[in-house]
Amino acid sequence: MAGSGGRRKHIPQRTCVACRTVRPKRALIRIVRTPEGEVRVDERGKQSGRGAYLCAQRVCWEEALKRRRLDTALRTTLDEATVEALRAYAQSLPERLEEADASEGQSVPLPLR
């Protein structure tokens, strides 16, 4: 039968700017700096502009904001209002990803120092 058992579909991989864990692109949340200079969460991952990715866990967001990793990745300086908006978004995320990630064959981030 033609087409059965052929190639596996390519899954794009991205790296979290906080914990440096490589995960499938859809498992991460994209933050984008638009061409107009606005920084926001890109829920669909399709907005034009420079992007950075974070795990969907609060510890990575806190680390990225505390150590200014988003500033570096997005090549900009985040103002206090933007940082607070990103912190507010992070509050809706779980503290840490669940162990279910390990059972799906995805890497689990190492504890942050």
N, C-alpha and C positions, 0 to 999 in steps of 0.2 A: 504494500500500500504506500503510495507516494505521500510524503509529508508526515507520516507517523514516525515517532522516534528520532526525528531529525535534531536540529540544533536546539539548545536551550536558549531561552530569551535572555538577552543581556540586561542586567540590572545595574543601573548607574550607582556608583558608590560615592559618598562624600564623607568628610572628616569633621567632627565636632571641633570648633575652635577652642573649647574649654578643656575637654578631657582627651582630645586627640584620638578618639575611638572612631574607626571607620565603620560606617553602617550604610545600609541601602538608603538612597536619597529620600525615599518616602517615609523613612523612620525618623528623619530629622526635621526640624523646623527651620525655615529659611528666614533670615532677616535681610532686608534689602535697603540699600541707599539708592534712591531713585535719581534719575538724571537731574531733577530739580534740587537734590540735596536732602530730601526728607528721608528719615530712617524709620522703617516700620516693619512689622511682622508680615511676611508674605505667606498667607495661609495656603494658597494654591501652588506656590513655587514658580509662578509664571511671569511676575512683574519684571519689567526691564530695569536694569541697574546692577550695581555691584552687590553680590550676595555673600552671606556667611551663614553657616549652619550650626545649630545647637541641638543637642539631644533633647528629647521631650521630658526632661526631668529638671526640677528646680535647682539642684546642686550645680548643674552645668551653667545655668543662667546666672546664678549668683557669682560663680567663679569668673565667668566672662565679663560681667559688669564690674566686679571688684578689681580685677587685674587689667581692665581696659582692653581686653582681647578683641572686642567688637570694634573698638576704635581702630585698632591696627588692621584687622581683616577688611573693614569697610573703607579704610583710608580716609578717615574723618575724625572729628572730635565730637562726641555725643554731648549735647547740652543736658542740663539737669532734668528738664521736662521730659526729654526722650528717655533718659535712664529710668525715671520714675514710671513712665508708661510701660517700658519693658519689664520692670520689676512687678508691676501690677499684673501684666500678662503671665509672668512666671508663677504668680500665686495660684493660678488655676491649674498648674501642672503638678503631677505627683512629686514627692520629695526625691525618690529614686525610681528608676525603672525596675519593674518586677523581674523575678527570676525566670519568668516565662521567656524572656529574650534568650537565655542560655539554652532552653529546650528547643528553640527554633533554629539553633545553629548560628545565631548572631553573637558577636562578642559582647561581653559585659564590661562596662568601664571599670577601670581600677579606681580605688578610693583616691580622692584628691588630697593633696598635702596641704 
